[in-house]
């Protein structure tokens, strides 16, 4: 299976941690466990039209994803964070839908990485 570098670039992520693959795998495990809660917080913020909560929850997700180098998910989370900060929720559903897809792709790539030896 070809790795999509825009989803997860293992080599770039490893550079951030001086090649410590075990540490990176630990971070991946934490992210895999925490991502559903992050996504739930973002969904709740959107449903309640709470811009501040959206900004905060999207920022938390973006920070967690940034451990794996910059990728499509960090960009989409940043869009939601900015929408919350600017109190502009026009089109927020479409951006959230894109985030759901991005996170799913990232989770799949990360799970493959954890399984690899």
matplotlib code that plots the C-alpha trace (Angstrom):
import matplotlib.pyplot as plt

x = [0.0, 1.4, 1.6, 0.0, 2.5, -0.2, -1.9, 1.2, 4.9, 6.6, 10.1, 9.2, 7.5, 10.5, 12.8, 10.9, 11.7, 15.3, 14.3, 12.8, 10.2, 9.0, 8.2, 6.4, 4.3, 3.4, 2.2, 0.2, -1.5, -2.4, -3.8, -5.8, -7.4, -8.0, -9.2, -12.8, -13.1, -11.6, -14.0, -16.9, -16.0, -15.7, -19.1, -20.7, -19.3, -20.7, -24.1, -24.4, -22.9, -20.3, -17.5, -15.2, -15.6, -15.0, -11.8, -10.5, -11.5, -10.1, -6.9, -6.5, -7.0, -4.6, -1.9, -2.3, -2.1, 0.9, 3.0, 2.8, 4.1, 2.0, -0.7, -4.2, -5.7, -3.7, -4.8, -8.5, -8.4, -6.7, -9.6, -12.1, -10.0, -9.9, -13.7, -14.2, -11.8, -13.5, -17.0, -17.7, -19.5, -20.6, -19.8, -18.7, -20.5, -18.6, -15.2, -16.2, -17.1, -13.7, -12.1, -14.0, -12.5, -9.0, -9.0, -10.2, -7.4, -4.9, -6.1, -5.8, -2.3, -1.2, -2.7, -0.7, 2.4, 1.9, 1.4, 4.6, 7.9]
y = [0.0, 3.4, 5.9, 9.2, 11.8, 14.4, 12.1, 10.9, 11.1, 8.7, 10.0, 13.6, 12.6, 10.5, 13.5, 15.5, 12.8, 12.1, 8.8, 7.4, 5.1, 3.7, 7.2, 8.1, 4.9, 5.8, 9.2, 7.5, 5.2, 8.2, 10.0, 7.0, 6.8, 10.6, 11.4, 10.3, 12.7, 15.6, 15.0, 14.8, 18.1, 19.7, 18.3, 19.5, 23.0, 23.1, 21.8, 24.4, 27.1, 27.9, 29.6, 29.8, 26.0, 25.3, 27.4, 25.6, 22.1, 22.4, 23.9, 20.9, 18.5, 20.4, 20.3, 16.5, 16.0, 18.2, 15.5, 13.7, 16.5, 18.9, 17.2, 17.6, 17.1, 19.9, 22.2, 21.3, 21.6, 25.0, 26.1, 25.2, 26.9, 30.0, 29.9, 29.7, 32.5, 34.8, 33.7, 32.8, 29.5, 29.9, 26.6, 25.0, 21.7, 21.2, 21.9, 19.5, 16.8, 17.2, 16.9, 13.7, 12.3, 13.6, 12.1, 8.8, 8.7, 9.7, 7.2, 4.4, 5.5, 5.7, 2.3, 0.9, 2.5, 1.1, -2.4, -2.2, -3.5]
z = [0.0, -1.0, 1.9, 1.2, 2.4, 2.8, 5.4, 7.4, 6.5, 8.8, 7.9, 8.7, 11.9, 13.0, 12.3, 14.9, 17.5, 16.5, 15.0, 18.2, 16.6, 19.9, 21.3, 18.1, 18.3, 21.9, 20.7, 18.0, 20.5, 22.7, 19.6, 18.5, 22.0, 22.3, 18.8, 19.2, 22.2, 20.3, 17.4, 19.8, 21.4, 18.0, 16.9, 20.2, 19.6, 16.1, 17.2, 19.9, 17.6, 20.2, 18.5, 21.5, 22.2, 18.5, 18.5, 21.6, 20.6, 17.1, 18.5, 20.8, 17.9, 15.7, 18.4, 18.8, 15.1, 14.7, 16.5, 13.2, 11.1, 9.1, 7.1, 5.7, 9.1, 10.7, 7.9, 8.3, 12.1, 11.7, 9.4, 12.1, 14.8, 12.7, 12.0, 15.8, 16.5, 13.9, 15.0, 11.4, 11.2, 7.6, 5.9, 9.2, 8.4, 5.2, 6.9, 9.7, 7.1, 5.5, 9.0, 9.6, 6.4, 7.1, 10.6, 9.3, 6.7, 9.3, 11.8, 9.2, 8.3, 11.9, 12.7, 9.8, 11.2, 14.7, 13.2, 11.2, 12.6]

ax = plt.figure().add_subplot(projection="3d")
ax.plot(x, y, z, "-o")
ax.set_aspect("equal")
plt.show()
